[in-house]
């Protein structure tokens, strides 16, 4: 059926969606073909075919780029109705479908006899949505049960394959297992040997970058991503399910496939890379960039907040603009993942300066008050030694010490002089041995890289977009804009940190 009052020349927006792009009966190409032929058979005009690929209606609800476009076309009067292959392509929630209908959205299904313009037709749509929601929930339960079965029967339960491994069919033909990936395992071995040999985690990331190794979901290695690989259970050939290691009846970890690192090496790495002693409670601490992140839209300080996530996932901390809660107006409020931003700023800084020798500034100037005191003491001792019965030997010794001290003070410059002395550490080594957040924050502040300004991001984009981050003017306080670029020598750049 078609909307009431429909006729030849009806304008429709064809909407097609799929959670995972695949070449099957529900593929995008198949849906486009069906909706196109359906409209042509009735003499309708398809004003636009809108797609949402790899987008779940259950997870994203109404927050879908393609669906937003369809609603915009109907609101603007450019389309009279939306045409779908099946109703569940549009929504899988009774509440969501009710919202769309309340907006006045007319729906035509190519495979279901629906007329949303009549009370009976709307009731039918809502009833179908109840079953669509039930089907979505049932699918989730089936997937969960299947993964439980696979994990407990020593099969790979699906999801991301851990670094150092690849997924292959089980020899029995039932399910899949993991086997060591020779190339990635070699990178893991190289990083492990570097850290076990006394190298820092940061320099290990540099080593992997030089070897051309890349993590699975990022452009390059960071401290946290490498730490997870080297200290995780996956590298030992163990299965982790629902956040816990799968264990046998005796309580021992199940190891269904070969480890990429020996257990003794993994245990040593865990001890070396532990962020805090085992069993010690995590203390609430300020973030590395607290007070150093500004919203580009209003210039206000961005504060740490917890983003909303599903109950099955851990909350995500973000630096967010709080103009609204502070009673201010921000035209373009922004937020950004705390951990990703902190890693990007610190990794970028250490990438520039990490291998340079760390220096400290020593300021030398003659202590005029002390010199005056020494001279006064010498005058007093000179008067005492002339007195009858004075202990000449003792007083002479004191006078000699004071004269030596006066000589030292006389040789010091009247005007302050600055000397830079290497501490014996590189900036990378200093960073690795100073885990105190306040010390690291002061270090970053001294460079002039912070505060940073954050521009608005694009909805749905994962990871950190460097174009959103506007760094401060490095070392501007030490000599004006451009001093860093005019100082290419690493040692000279290092001296800028000492405040020359």
Buried (B, 14 or more C-beta within 10 A) or exposed (E): BBBEEBEEEBBBBBBBBBBEEEEEEBBBEBBBEBBBEBBEEBEBEBBBBBBBBEBBBBEBBBEBBBBBBBBEBBEEEEBBBBBBBBBBBBBBBBEBBBBBBEEEBBBBBBEBEBBBBEEEBBEBBBEBBEEBBEEBEEEEEEEEEBBEEBBEEBBBBBEEBBBBBEEEEBEEEEBBBBEBBEEBBBBBBBBBEBBEEEBBBBBBBBBBBEEEBBBEEBEBBBBBBBBBBBBBBBBBBBBBBEEEBBEEEEEEBBBBBEBBBEEEBBEBBBEBBEEEEEEEEEEEEEBBBBBBBBBBBBEBBBBBBEEEEEEEEEEBBBBBBBBEEEEEEBEEBBBBBBBBBBBBBBBBBBBBBBBBBBBEEEEEEBEEEEBEBBEEBBEEBEEBBEEEEBEEEEBEEBBEEBEEBBEEBEEEEEEEEEEBEBEEBBBBBBBBEBEEBEEBBEBBBBBBBBBBBBBBBEEEEEEBBEEBBEBBEBBEBBEEEEBBEEBEEBEEBBBBBBBB
